[in-house]
Amino acid sequence: MRKTVVAALLLQRDRLLICQRPALDAFPGKWEFPGGKTEAGENLQTALRRELQEELGIVAEIGEEIWRTEHQYPGHAAVLLYFFAVSQYQGTAENRVFQQICWADRQQLPGYDFLEADRPLVRKIAAGEIQIPPAKILAGP
């Protein structure tokens, strides 16, 4: 059975938010874009909004789909992965579940040890082949 996973491309000042998986997680220490698995009955945008709230403490408005791919990791279910731009968000991204998070320069992304499924997208972003609209930060309530 295939898993559906959503991930956020959150661009701020020409840097993307990337996250390092915890030591006790599957694929420990690998870098990824924030997001996670969809739950039963959730559409892709709702799932990503929930994941960003849980993982980073931000309330995000999900923008356009930027990329999608299917990947099969050895010994794991196939993953259908959707990447969305975040058009705007409220709050300050804080690390709630990762080993670490950081804002990485677009051109420096290939220097991080990304999950295999993310690498083709990472190369295209770094080369400027895929453009991501910057996210607007909204004032708090």
C-alpha positions in Angstrom: 0.0 0.0 0.0 1.2 3.5 -0.9 1.6 6.3 1.6 0.7 9.8 0.7 3.1 12.4 2.1 2.9 16.2 1.9 5.8 18.6 2.3 6.1 22.4 2.6 8.5 24.6 0.6 8.7 27.6 2.9 10.8 30.4 1.3 11.9 33.5 3.3 14.6 36.0 2.2 15.7 33.5 -0.5 16.2 30.8 2.0 14.2 27.6 2.5 13.2 26.0 5.8 14.7 22.5 6.0 14.5 20.0 8.9 16.8 17.2 10.1 15.1 14.0 11.1 15.6 12.9 14.8 18.1 10.2 15.7 15.3 7.7 16.6 13.3 8.2 13.5 13.4 6.3 10.2 16.3 7.6 8.1 17.9 9.4 11.1 19.9 12.5 10.5 18.6 13.0 6.9 17.3 16.4 5.9 13.8 17.0 4.5 11.2 19.7 4.0 8.7 19.9 6.8 5.5 17.9 6.4 4.2 14.4 6.9 1.7 11.7 6.2 -1.9 12.4 5.4 -4.6 11.0 7.7 -7.8 9.3 6.7 -10.2 11.8 5.1 -7.7 14.7 5.0 -7.0 16.5 1.7 -3.4 17.4 0.9 -3.6 21.0 2.0 -5.4 20.3 5.3 -2.8 17.6 6.1 0.1 19.9 5.4 -1.5 22.7 7.4 -1.9 20.3 10.4 1.7 19.0 10.1 3.2 22.5 10.0 1.2 23.4 13.1 2.4 20.3 15.0 6.0 20.3 13.8 6.7 24.1 13.7 3.9 25.8 15.6 2.9 28.0 12.6 -0.5 28.5 11.0 0.1 28.3 7.3 -1.9 29.0 4.1 -0.9 26.4 1.6 -0.2 27.7 -1.9 0.4 25.9 -5.2 1.7 22.5 -5.8 5.3 22.8 -6.9 6.4 19.1 -7.4 5.3 15.6 -7.0 7.1 12.3 -7.1 6.7 8.7 -6.2 9.5 6.8 -4.4 10.2 3.4 -3.1 12.6 3.1 -0.2 13.9 -0.5 0.3 11.8 -2.3 2.9 9.2 0.5 3.1 5.8 1.1 1.5 5.9 3.3 -1.7 5.5 7.0 -1.0 3.6 9.4 -3.1 5.1 12.8 -2.2 3.5 16.2 -2.9 5.5 19.5 -2.4 3.5 22.7 -1.9 4.6 26.3 -1.6 3.5 28.1 1.6 1.9 31.3 0.5 1.7 32.9 4.0 1.9 32.0 7.6 1.4 33.3 11.1 3.8 32.7 13.9 7.5 31.9 14.2 8.8 28.5 13.0 10.1 26.7 16.1 11.6 23.2 16.2 9.1 20.9 18.0 10.1 17.4 16.6 13.3 17.5 14.6 16.9 17.1 15.5 17.4 20.6 14.1 15.8 23.1 11.6 17.5 25.8 9.6 17.0 28.3 6.9 19.2 27.2 4.0 20.3 29.2 1.0 18.8 27.8 -2.2 22.1 27.2 -3.8 23.5 25.4 -0.7 20.7 22.8 -0.5 22.6 20.0 -2.3 25.3 20.2 0.4 22.8 18.7 2.9 22.2 15.0 3.1 18.5 15.0 2.0 16.2 12.0 1.8 16.6 10.2 -1.5 13.0 11.1 -2.6 13.8 14.8 -2.2 17.1 15.0 -4.1 15.8 15.5 -7.6 13.7 18.5 -6.4 16.6 19.8 -4.3 18.9 19.8 -7.4 16.2 21.6 -9.5 15.7 24.3 -6.8 19.4 24.8 -6.4 19.9 25.2 -10.2 17.1 27.7 -10.4 15.0 25.4 -12.6 12.1 25.5 -10.1 11.0 28.9 -8.6 9.2 29.0 -5.3 7.2 32.1 -4.4 8.2 33.6 -1.0 5.8 33.2 1.9 4.3 36.3 3.5 4.5 36.5 7.3 1.2 37.6 8.9 1.0 39.5 12.1 -0.3 37.5 15.1 -3.8 37.9 16.6 
